[in-house]
Amino acid sequence: HSAEVDLRELIEEAAASTAALLRENAIALMLELPPTAPRLRADRDRLMQVLLNLISNAAKFCQRGSGRIAIALQVRPEALQVDVRDNGIGIDAADHELIFEKFRQVGDTLTGKPQGTGLGLPISRQIIAHLGGRLWVESARGQGATFSFTLPLSTTPPSAPPTHAHEPPTPPCPNPALSPTTNPTSCCRWSSCCRKPATAPRWRAMARRRSMPLRGRYPT
């Protein structure tokens, strides 16, 4: 469902939704948000799903008691950018694209780390791509990770109503006398009578009928 979304407000809601999880693991969460940010048109529920995926993924690889996560919102000229940073174990450069493949996780090779379905990041990338944005990661082993995504701000003007090929534009009425432009009381709205060539006697007969009083139809 597409609607106007306040991304700043959505980030605050996502932080509140994951507060209990982070508190249980003694992980600190910081928000770096501008005072205001342009609204964008997107699927609010899907964006919330992406934020929750990124926060829970960061928490999964942070050390209990010393973990830190920061969520930043940046206003770009033509887009909004969200960064989810953590001070966890980091990701090797060779694995940056691997983690976006379904059922694949960096944690598969890390003993003692929780396992998951391996679908959170691939689904998040698909959602962001569907909304016209991009999701990527910047990280190095032992230096934490930053997952970022951008979403374009809508600058497209409203489109004109579609024109159907089987409905060509109506040509101007060939008879000025009966055209509704020059004669608002005309009964002819580009009807078939105006699209057929006619002789002068025919037009004179039509004009006489239009000006003829309605005798015998109403009491005098």
Helices and strands as residue ranges (DSSP letters): E 2-5, H 7-17, H 19-24, E 28-32, E 40-43, H 44-60, E 68-75, E 79-86, G 93-95, G 98-100, G 106-109, H 120-130, E 134-139, E 145-152, H 192-195, H 200-211
